[in-house]
């Protein structure tokens, strides 16, 4: 597996951990460094008399450290892996010390027991819940959501009748009240869309505000005739309403896909003070299928599974119900990332094929808000203070922070480069950039 500094920084639970790790890269602060085929380890001198024992299982990667930090991975684990990337010669190739080999053995035992439990659960007859009671609970929740949609539709008519030109911060408080009522009615997804519309209105982006309100109107109309729609669109409406699918439900209904996947890109966003959202975009190397993994981490604890942009992994994925077929979850014994020594298989595509896929998803469901988009040969330029990617005669606006803009311009030097990012219908947020034959991509992590 080819690691880069950007790939390691992508594993940080937050920006402060990444910054702190970069301050620990002096070899003098590590009196012990070692490596084997399975792990790297080191002793980092902290404020106390006894150095912290830090170790990384390269098969994950997974981290362990004796420091008191509650963040995962901690700054010492990140710094150790960054040191390995910067200067592998510092790490003596030797037998693993006891505190490393014992941890690796424990991890192996846990993984084996997990597989055994999963196999036993698969063979064990599933206790059937009362189908009548389950159907009654489901019908009751749909009634609440549909009643809330009726109220929302009347509210939307009032907003359009009043006009958007007179909106101010005081009037937008009523939008927050409407969102709270939708949460009470067990429709948090609709509530979030109202908040998104309010944010656009506060930014004086009338076109975007109308876009959000129009999608809400479509959702209300669809909910009114939900029972006449097909199963895939009904599942999509459930997602729009914010009614999550249980993991067991997804696994029971899905046809799992096991193959090697290329990690195209990854986006991490702080949703609030304690919640971090991570979106990982994959492409099946045999099927060419795109996949989207959505994870959340609380209180800076980091994510259980590490995904490195530009790596190639074997995984069993189960698709969620819906029209897009993008969102999946890891399933079964093949769920763990398995690094490969070879380079990733970057997608061979055309801009026409990419737009075709976007169009098909939008035609199937207007509520799909993010699309994975690969620009096969894009030239990054700055026009009128905006950064754009010119590909096949079309210029797309890029959502990039200043640091990433200059990094991308410096890396490409005006030459065509493959860009992968998230298309929201207006602009592209690039996540990775690479050139043919390049194993490790440039990983982009900031946005406008």
Secondary structure by P-SEA (a helix, b strand, c coil): ccccaaaaaaacccaaaaaaaaaacccccccccccccccccbbbbcccccccccccccccccccccccccccccaaaaaaaaaaaacccccccccccaaaaaaaaaaaaaaaaaaaaaaaaaaccccccaaaaaaaaaaaaaaaaaaaaaaaaaaaaaaaaacccccccccaaaaaaaaaaaaaaccaaaaaaaaaaaaaaaacaaaaaaaaaaaaaaaaaaaaccccccaaaaaaaaaaacccccaaaaaaccccccccccccbbbbbbccccbbbbbbbbbbccccbbbbbbbbbcccccccccccccbbbbbbbbbcccccccbbbbbcccccbbbbccccccccccaaaaaaaaaaaaaaccccccccccccbbbbbbcccbbbbbcccbbbbbbccaaaaaaaaaaacccbbbbbbccccccccccccccccccccccccccc
